[in-house]
Amino acid sequence: MNLTQTDATLLQSLYWITLLAVVVSSASGVLKAGYKRFDLFGVVIIAITTGLGGGSLRDMLLDRPVFWVADQSYFIASLASAVIIFFLARVRRITADAFLVPDAAGLAAFGVAGTLAALMAGAPWLVASFMGVMTGTMGGVFRDVLSDEPPLVFQSTLYATVCWAGSLLFILLLEAGMGVTPAALLAGCGIFVARLLAIRYNLTLPRFTHHD
């Protein structure tokens, strides 16, 4: 797979996909933390951690500049999303599970963005697909831990599973010769729709059980 960091088209695609992921993931952090009755500062910190955490871990493991440190527009987008959603929630009724939709959108966008970033860094395809899973899920893990709740990814309906499947689909589409943008849209929409269907129909993997 011929992906290099010098390709301007790839870099632009990665930028916009990641920016979208940051915005919607930060929004999910606000909606989740808001139900803990945290103040503005607490909500913003959790939102930023949600929006930037997964990509930060990915970049450190790939030994590349952390994306929001290299380009502060991601940090600004996360902060703006957090503040806007915080004040919108004060004037509109928000249900306790409202965070699930932006969380699914963030999972989809970050799953694709993480996979693409890893491929551009020269990671093997299987490692790149798992980097997509890590990028898509770890922000939510940080959010839940800071909110003093068990991480959603370990107890919810299909979550990391659909992200990994979407990351692998993205790689297969690229291998088949599809352009980055249509491949990202197809894989991202697949992750998003699959996650919402899993929530709607309570689809889960088998859970560990043991006999005394």
N, C-alpha and C positions, 0 to 999 in steps of 0.2 A: 504494500500500500504506500503510494508515493505522497506522503504528507510531510511538509516541511514548514518550519516557523517563518520562513522568508516569503511564503505565499500570502500576498496581501488579501486575497479573497478569503482564504481560510481564517486569517486573523480577524477580518471584519465579521465573518460569520460567528466565530467564537465570541467576539466582543458582544454582539447583540443578543445571542442566546444566553450568555452569562448575565448580562444586564437584566434581562427579563427574569431569569431565575432569582437573582438577588432581590428584585422588587417584590415578587410574589412570595418568596420564602420569608422575607422580612415581615410582610403583611400577615403571614400565618403565625409568626412569632408574637406579633401584637395581639392577635385575636385569642391565642392560647394563653398568653401571660395576663391579658386583661381580666380573665375570669379568676385570677388569683388576687385581684384587687391591688396589684402593684401600682406605685406611682409612675409618673411620666418617665423618670430616669430609669427605673427598673424595667419598665416595658421596652424602652429604647435599647437598653443593653441586651436584653434577651432577643429582641428583633434583629439587631446587628449580628449577634452571635449566630442566630439561625440563618441569616442571609449570607454570611461570610465564612462560617465555620467549616463547612464541608470542603469548599474550594481551597481554604487555607491548608487543611490537612493534606489534601491531594498534592498541592504544590510543594509542600515540605518533603513529602515522600518522593516526589519526582525530582527533587533538587533543582527547582526552578523558582524564579522570583514569585513571591506570594502576590496573587493577582490584584488585590485591592491596595497593597502597598505600592506596587509598581504603577498603578493607575487609580488615583483617588476618586475617580468618577463613580466607581462601584460603591465606595464607602458613602459618598454623598447620596447616591440613589437609595441605599439601604436606610440611611438616616431620614431622608425625606419621606420614604414610604412608611416608616415607623411613625413619624410624627403625624402625617396626614391620616393614616388609618386610626391612630389613637384618638384624634379629635372627631373624626367621623363617627366612631363608635360611641362617643358621648352624646350624639344627637340622634342616632338611629339604634333601633333594637337589634342586638346581635345575639344569636343563639350560641349555646355552648359548643356545638360542633361546626360552627361556621368556618373555623380554621382549616377544615379538612379539604375544601376545594382549592384554596391557594396553596395548601400543603401539597396536594396532588400535582398542581401546576408546577410548583418548585421542584418536586421530585422528577417530573418529566424533563424540564428544561435543564436542571443540573445534571441529570443522568446523561443526557446527550452532550452537554458542554464538557463534563468531566471525561467522557470517553474521547471526545475530539481532542481535548488538551493533552491527554496521555498519548494518543496516537501521534500528535505533532511533536511530542517530546521523545518519540522513538520507542515507546513501550510496546511489547508484544501484544497481540490482539486480546488474549485472555486477560492479561494484566490490565489492559486499557479498559476492557468491559467492567472489571471489578472496580477500577478507579471511578468509573461512572456511577456505580452503586454507592461507593463511599462518598462521592461528592453529593449525590442526591439525598442520602440518608443521614449523614453525620450532623448536619446543621439541626435537623429535627431532634436528634439524640441530645445534642447540647441544650436545645430549647427545653426539652422535657426534664432533663436533669436539673437545670437551673430553676425550673418550675416545681421541683420536688415531686415529680411523677415518674413512674416507670416508663422508659422510652417506648413510644408508640410502635417503633419498628419491630420490637421483640414480642409484641402481644396483639397486634392488630390483624385485620384481614390482610390479604396479599399486599405487600408493600415493597420490600427490597426485591422480592421475586420478580414483580412486574418491571421494576427498574432494570434488573439484570437482563431480563428477556429483551427489553427495549434497547439496551446498550448493545447486545449481541445483534439484534436486528439492524441497528444503525451501521454496525461494522459490515454486516453482510451486504447491505445496500451499497455501501461504498465500494466493497470488493466487486460488486456486480457492475460498477461503472456509473452509478447514479451520482449526481452532483451533491455537494454537501448540504445545500439548503433544502432541496426536496427530501433528501434522506433524513435530515434532522426533523423536518416537519412530520414525516410519516412515523418515524420512531417516537418522537415526542408525543404526538397525538395518541399513538398506541399505548404508551405508558399512562398518559392522563386518563384515557377512556377505560383502560383495564383497571386502574386503581379505583375509579369511581364505581365501576361495576362490582368490584370486590367489596366495596363498602355497602353498596345497595343490596347485594345478595349474600353478604356475610361469607365470602369465600376465604377459606384459610388453608394453610398447610397442616398436616397431622401434627399434633402436639406430643411432646415427650411424656410418656407415662411409665410407671414402674410398679411392680407387684411387691408388696411387703412379704 
